[in-house]
Amino acid sequence: MAAPKPSERLTLRERVSRIPVLTPPEVDARLTALGYRGQAHARRAASVMAYRHVRRLQRLFMEGLSANDVAARENYLFIGPTGCGKTHLVELLFRDVLTVPTVTVDITQYSETGYIGEDVTMILARLFEAADGDLGWAACGVVCIDEFDKLASSRSNARFAGEGTTKDVSGFGVQRGLLTLLAGSEAQFPADFGYAQLAPKLTLPLAGVTFVACGAFSGLKSTADAMSELPRIGFGRDVDKRDPEAIAVKFDAEVLEHTAAFAKYGFLPELIGRFTRVVGFAPLDEETLADILRDNVIDGYTREFASEGLTLTVERGVLDLVVRRALKRELGARGLRMALVPTLEEAAYKHFGAGTQAEVRLTVEDDTIVIAGP
């Protein structure tokens, strides 16, 4: 979509005035209406974050207050197992509920300035593009830094078996680059997507930009636990049965506040210190996964089958089997579609486009999902 001409654009004040002002409970209710399930604690924290973001924008761009006269912006760090809804929550909140410029970046694609690849200033170029080239509107946006835990340096014993065996291209170099974005009042970025060092630069004020980093941080819990235990040997030693590589683990408050554990994991302490709020996400339980499967996967396919004159019926046993497989694979909500779609594709292959009306029933036989229809 082409960017609007300057004469067609709303003023920044008009844009901000159109952002819906919802109380935190109202934000939470909108998330439910949009199909988000589970994570009650994280949703409450995120709802407050969304409300504060809007109020900060109003004070900056409608009331004309300076950045020094409004509450300091907060950067959030979302930690939890894969498939538990971290990134999805950020995108629903800001892109769909508040409708402000929102970008999600895979931080593993960025490298330290001077290496081949994009440096972190290109994140702001992405935000500028999401705002249709409106610098003021970009200054109201949200950046979701996905796969943040993959920035852990090779010095992390939780991530690498051999210390110093890899070259630090995107570890501490990118971490240092992020410091300015998370704490600075403004930052320059290339106006286009050419080579970042040569492209003309624009300056983006950061007082109204919210940064949210998301990561699974596999191994962080075991790292924190190991640092908090006294080493013992002999008959008095407890056998540690934990799996240090487990994915679907729950992070308690003590782990999230253990800054030394993040440093041991491979992060600069000053970077972790830039996140004023660390929110833990729990692994999704069976009932929540079943709700997600019904509302976000099966309902969509039911409507698609209906448009082809077909009635899709999925028995409860199928839901239970799919949820068990997702839990076993420790993939959370991401594992739901993976387990069910192959059977749905087989049904679609047989019936789509035939112009006949029929019932397609999915059931379970011998721990396998089968098509019971014609």
VENSULBEL-V961678 format. One record per backbone hydrogen bond with DSSP energy under -1.0 kcal/mol. CO is the residue of the C=O (numbers start at 1). NH is the residue of the N-H. Records with the same first field share a line. If there is no record, write none. Layout:
BEGIN
CO = NH, NH
END
This chain:
BEGIN
5 = 8
11 = 15
12 = 16
13 = 17
14 = 18
16 = 19
23 = 27
24 = 28
25 = 29
26 = 30
27 = 31
28 = 32
29 = 33
30 = 34
31 = 36
32 = 35
39 = 43
40 = 44
41 = 45
42 = 46
43 = 47
44 = 48
45 = 49
46 = 50
47 = 51
48 = 52
49 = 53
50 = 54
51 = 55
52 = 56
53 = 57
54 = 58
55 = 59
56 = 60
57 = 61
58 = 62, 63
59 = 65
66 = 69
75 = 277
76 = 213
77 = 279
78 = 215
79 = 281
81 = 84
83 = 333
85 = 89
86 = 90
87 = 91
88 = 92
89 = 93
90 = 94
91 = 95, 96
92 = 97
93 = 98
94 = 100
101 = 142
103 = 144
105 = 146
106 = 109
107 = 110
112 = 115
118 = 111
119 = 122
120 = 123
122 = 126
123 = 127
124 = 128
125 = 129
126 = 130
127 = 131
128 = 133
129 = 132
131 = 134
134 = 138
135 = 139
137 = 140
138 = 141
141 = 210
142 = 103
143 = 212
144 = 105
145 = 214
146 = 107
147 = 150
148 = 151
149 = 152
153 = 156
156 = 160
162 = 165
167 = 169
169 = 112
171 = 175
172 = 176
173 = 177
174 = 178
178 = 182
179 = 183
180 = 184
185 = 206
187 = 204
189 = 202
195 = 198, 199
200 = 191
202 = 189
204 = 187
206 = 209
210 = 143
211 = 76
212 = 145
213 = 78
214 = 148
215 = 80
217 = 220
219 = 223
220 = 224
221 = 225
222 = 226
223 = 227
224 = 228
234 = 237
243 = 246
247 = 249
252 = 256
253 = 257
255 = 258
257 = 259
258 = 262
259 = 263
260 = 264
261 = 265
262 = 266, 267
266 = 153
268 = 272
269 = 273
271 = 274
272 = 275
277 = 77
279 = 79
285 = 289
286 = 290
287 = 291
288 = 292
289 = 293
290 = 294
291 = 295
292 = 296
293 = 298
294 = 299
297 = 301
298 = 302
299 = 303
300 = 304
301 = 305
302 = 306
303 = 307
305 = 308, 310
306 = 309
311 = 360
313 = 362
315 = 318, 319
316 = 320
317 = 321
318 = 322
319 = 323
320 = 324
321 = 325
322 = 326
323 = 327
324 = 328
325 = 329
326 = 331
331 = 334
332 = 335
333 = 336
335 = 339
336 = 340
337 = 341
340 = 344
341 = 345
342 = 346
343 = 347
344 = 348
345 = 349
346 = 350
347 = 351
348 = 352
351 = 354
358 = 311
360 = 313
361 = 372
362 = 315
363 = 370
368 = 365
370 = 363
END
